Amino acid sequence: MSELLQPTPVDSPALTNAELVQLRVRVIALENMVIALLANAPPEQQALVREMASYISPRPGYTAHTVTIHAADQMRSLVDRADRFQPAQAS
């Protein structure tokens, strides 16, 4: 593997307020797109997202990182929010 990812230089310029706002808007848009996709996903796909969230959660004996815990919670939240938009099941 000749091409390795290089770490971001420490002296990289800080994001401007406008860039941070644009980044926030994009994240919100992506979250809503994921919710829309999960709303029409089969139960197996939703279960896979929940399983992945459990997989990235800290295991016994390992250090719990706050960001990782929040990421797993956010994944579960996206699936829960998608449930509200699932088409009504025919009786």
ROMAR-463081 format. One record per residue: residue number from 0; x, y, z of N, C-alpha, C in turn; residue in three letters. Coordinates in Angstrom, 2 decimals, m for minus. Layout:
// ROMAR-463081
num, n_u, n_v, n_w, ca_u, ca_v, ca_w, c_u, c_v, c_w, residuo
NUM, X, Y, Z, X, Y, Z, X, Y, Z, ALA $
...
This chain:
// ROMAR-463081
num, n_u, n_v, n_w, ca_u, ca_v, ca_w, c_u, c_v, c_w, residuo
0, 0.85, m1.16, 0.00, 0.00, 0.00, 0.00, 0.91, 1.23, 0.00, MET $
1, 1.11, 1.81, m1.14, 2.04, 2.93, m1.25, 1.43, 4.26, m0.84, SER $
2, 0.11, 4.37, m0.94, m0.55, 5.62, m0.60, m1.19, 5.50, 0.78, GLU $
3, m0.60, 6.16, 1.75, m1.15, 6.17, 3.10, m1.83, 7.50, 3.36, LEU $
4, m2.86, 7.47, 4.15, m3.52, 8.72, 4.50, m2.60, 9.54, 5.39, LEU $
5, m2.43, 10.77, 5.06, m1.58, 11.66, 5.84, m2.44, 12.39, 6.87, GLN $
6, m1.93, 12.53, 8.09, m2.70, 13.28, 9.09, m2.82, 14.75, 8.68, PRO $
7, m3.89, 15.37, 9.13, m4.09, 16.78, 8.86, m3.02, 17.58, 9.58, THR $
8, m2.37, 18.50, 8.87, m1.34, 19.30, 9.55, m1.94, 20.11, 10.70, PRO $
9, m1.17, 20.26, 11.74, m1.62, 21.00, 12.91, m1.85, 22.46, 12.57, VAL $
10, m1.09, 22.98, 11.61, m1.19, 24.39, 11.28, m2.25, 24.67, 10.20, ASP $
11, m3.19, 23.74, 10.00, m4.24, 23.99, 9.02, m5.14, 25.11, 9.53, SER $
12, m5.65, 25.92, 8.62, m6.48, 27.05, 9.08, m7.78, 26.58, 9.70, PRO $
13, m8.22, 27.29, 10.71, m9.49, 26.98, 11.35, m10.63, 27.28, 10.40, ALA $
14, m11.71, 26.54, 10.55, m12.89, 26.79, 9.72, m13.52, 28.12, 10.11, LEU $
15, m14.00, 28.82, 9.12, m14.69, 30.07, 9.39, m16.10, 29.75, 9.88, THR $
16, m16.78, 30.74, 10.43, m18.16, 30.55, 10.88, m19.04, 30.11, 9.72, ASN $
17, m18.86, 30.72, 8.56, m19.67, 30.35, 7.39, m19.42, 28.89, 7.00, ALA $
18, m18.18, 28.44, 7.08, m17.87, 27.05, 6.75, m18.48, 26.10, 7.77, GLU $
19, m18.45, 26.48, 9.04, m19.07, 25.65, 10.08, m20.59, 25.55, 9.90, LEU $
20, m21.21, 26.66, 9.54, m22.66, 26.66, 9.29, m22.97, 25.77, 8.10, VAL $
21, m22.19, 25.87, 7.03, m22.41, 25.04, 5.84, m22.23, 23.56, 6.18, GLN $
22, m21.24, 23.25, 6.98, m21.01, 21.87, 7.40, m22.19, 21.36, 8.21, LEU $
23, m22.70, 22.17, 9.11, m23.86, 21.78, 9.92, m25.07, 21.52, 9.02, ARG $
24, m25.29, 22.38, 8.03, m26.42, 22.21, 7.10, m26.28, 20.89, 6.35, VAL $
25, m25.08, 20.59, 5.91, m24.85, 19.35, 5.16, m25.09, 18.12, 6.04, ARG $
26, m24.67, 18.18, 7.29, m24.88, 17.04, 8.19, m26.38, 16.84, 8.42, VAL $
27, m27.12, 17.92, 8.62, m28.57, 17.81, 8.80, m29.21, 17.20, 7.56, ILE $
28, m28.78, 17.64, 6.39, m29.32, 17.09, 5.14, m29.02, 15.60, 5.03, ALA $
29, m27.80, 15.20, 5.35, m27.43, 13.78, 5.29, m28.24, 12.95, 6.29, LEU $
30, m28.43, 13.47, 7.49, m29.25, 12.76, 8.47, m30.65, 12.54, 7.94, GLU $
31, m31.24, 13.56, 7.35, m32.60, 13.43, 6.82, m32.65, 12.46, 5.65, ASN $
32, m31.61, 12.43, 4.84, m31.57, 11.47, 3.73, m31.47, 10.04, 4.27, MET $
33, m30.66, 9.84, 5.31, m30.54, 8.50, 5.91, m31.88, 8.08, 6.50, VAL $
34, m32.57, 8.98, 7.17, m33.89, 8.67, 7.74, m34.85, 8.27, 6.63, ILE $
35, m34.85, 9.01, 5.52, m35.74, 8.68, 4.40, m35.42, 7.31, 3.83, ALA $
36, m34.14, 6.99, 3.70, m33.75, 5.68, 3.17, m34.11, 4.56, 4.14, LEU $
37, m33.90, 4.79, 5.43, m34.24, 3.77, 6.41, m35.75, 3.57, 6.55, LEU $
38, m36.52, 4.61, 6.27, m37.98, 4.49, 6.38, m38.53, 3.45, 5.41, ALA $
39, m37.88, 3.30, 4.26, m38.31, 2.32, 3.26, m37.45, 1.07, 3.26, ASN $
40, m36.55, 0.96, 4.19, m35.66, m0.19, 4.26, m36.37, m1.37, 4.91, ALA $
41, m36.02, m2.57, 4.50, m36.62, m3.75, 5.17, m36.13, m3.83, 6.61, PRO $
42, m36.88, m4.54, 7.45, m36.50, m4.67, 8.86, m35.08, m5.19, 9.06, PRO $
43, m34.62, m6.05, 8.15, m33.27, m6.58, 8.26, m32.22, m5.47, 8.14, GLU $
44, m32.48, m4.50, 7.28, m31.54, m3.39, 7.10, m31.51, m2.52, 8.36, GLN $
45, m32.67, m2.26, 8.93, m32.73, m1.49, 10.16, m32.04, m2.23, 11.30, GLN $
46, m32.24, m3.55, 11.35, m31.58, m4.36, 12.38, m30.07, m4.30, 12.21, ALA $
47, m29.60, m4.25, 10.97, m28.17, m4.17, 10.71, m27.58, m2.85, 11.25, LEU $
48, m28.33, m1.76, 11.10, m27.87, m0.47, 11.63, m27.79, m0.55, 13.15, VAL $
49, m28.81, m1.12, 13.78, m28.80, m1.25, 15.24, m27.64, m2.15, 15.69, ARG $
50, m27.40, m3.22, 14.95, m26.29, m4.12, 15.28, m24.95, m3.40, 15.16, GLU $
51, m24.80, m2.60, 14.13, m23.55, m1.85, 13.95, m23.38, m0.85, 15.09, MET $
52, m24.45, m0.22, 15.52, m24.38, 0.71, 16.65, m23.90, m0.02, 17.90, ALA $
53, m24.41, m1.23, 18.12, m23.97, m2.01, 19.27, m22.51, m2.43, 19.12, SER $
54, m22.10, m2.68, 17.90, m20.73, m3.09, 17.64, m19.73, m1.99, 17.97, TYR $
55, m20.09, m0.73, 17.69, m19.14, 0.36, 17.96, m19.23, 0.86, 19.40, ILE $
56, m20.22, 0.40, 20.15, m20.32, 0.76, 21.56, m19.18, 0.08, 22.32, SER $
57, m18.74, 0.69, 23.42, m17.61, 0.11, 24.16, m17.91, m1.28, 24.71, PRO $
58, m16.93, m2.13, 24.64, m17.04, m3.48, 25.17, m16.54, m3.49, 26.61, ARG $
59, m16.98, m4.46, 27.40, m16.46, m4.57, 28.77, m14.93, m4.67, 28.74, PRO $
60, m14.30, m3.91, 29.61, m12.85, m3.93, 29.69, m12.15, m2.93, 28.79, GLY $
61, m12.90, m2.26, 27.92, m12.32, m1.27, 27.02, m12.73, 0.13, 27.46, TYR $
62, m11.95, 1.10, 27.07, m12.22, 2.49, 27.43, m13.44, 2.99, 26.67, THR $
63, m14.35, 3.59, 27.38, m15.54, 4.17, 26.76, m15.21, 5.59, 26.30, ALA $
64, m15.31, 5.82, 25.01, m15.06, 7.15, 24.47, m16.40, 7.84, 24.25, HIS $
65, m16.54, 9.03, 24.78, m17.80, 9.77, 24.72, m18.29, 9.94, 23.28, THR $
66, m17.40, 10.27, 22.37, m17.81, 10.49, 20.98, m18.36, 9.20, 20.37, VAL $
67, m17.73, 8.08, 20.66, m18.20, 6.79, 20.14, m19.57, 6.45, 20.71, THR $
68, m19.75, 6.69, 21.98, m21.06, 6.42, 22.61, m22.14, 7.28, 21.97, ILE $
69, m21.84, 8.54, 21.75, m22.81, 9.43, 21.11, m23.10, 9.00, 19.67, HIS $
70, m22.08, 8.54, 18.96, m22.28, 8.09, 17.58, m23.21, 6.88, 17.54, ALA $
71, m23.00, 5.93, 18.44, m23.87, 4.75, 18.49, m25.31, 5.16, 18.83, ALA $
72, m25.45, 6.06, 19.79, m26.79, 6.56, 20.15, m27.45, 7.25, 18.97, ASP $
73, m26.68, 8.02, 18.22, m27.22, 8.73, 17.06, m27.69, 7.75, 15.98, GLN $
74, m26.94, 6.67, 15.79, m27.35, 5.66, 14.81, m28.69, 5.05, 15.20, MET $
75, m28.82, 4.72, 16.47, m30.10, 4.16, 16.94, m31.22, 5.18, 16.78, ARG $
76, m30.92, 6.43, 17.06, m31.91, 7.49, 16.93, m32.39, 7.63, 15.48, SER $
77, m31.48, 7.52, 14.54, m31.87, 7.63, 13.13, m32.85, 6.52, 12.74, LEU $
78, m32.59, 5.30, 13.22, m33.51, 4.20, 12.92, m34.86, 4.44, 13.59, VAL $
79, m34.83, 4.90, 14.83, m36.08, 5.19, 15.54, m36.88, 6.27, 14.83, ASP $
80, m36.20, 7.31, 14.39, m36.89, 8.40, 13.68, m37.44, 7.92, 12.35, ARG $
81, m36.75, 7.00, 11.70, m37.22, 6.46, 10.42, m38.50, 5.66, 10.60, ALA $
82, m38.65, 5.01, 11.77, m39.86, 4.22, 12.04, m41.12, 5.07, 11.92, ASP $
83, m41.02, 6.33, 12.27, m42.20, 7.22, 12.21, m42.67, 7.46, 10.79, ARG $
84, m41.81, 7.23, 9.81, m42.14, 7.54, 8.43, m42.37, 6.30, 7.58, PHE $
85, m42.43, 5.14, 8.21, m42.65, 3.92, 7.45, m44.09, 3.91, 6.95, GLN $
86, m44.26, 3.40, 5.72, m45.63, 3.31, 5.19, m46.51, 2.43, 6.08, PRO $
87, m47.78, 2.79, 6.16, m48.72, 2.00, 6.96, m48.83, 0.60, 6.38, ALA $
88, m48.84, m0.39, 7.26, m48.96, m1.77, 6.82, m50.43, m2.09, 6.49, GLN $
89, m50.62, m2.74, 5.37, m51.99, m3.14, 4.99, m52.46, m4.26, 5.90, ALA $
90, m53.74, m4.20, 6.32, m54.28, m5.23, 7.22, m54.82, m6.37, 6.43, SER $
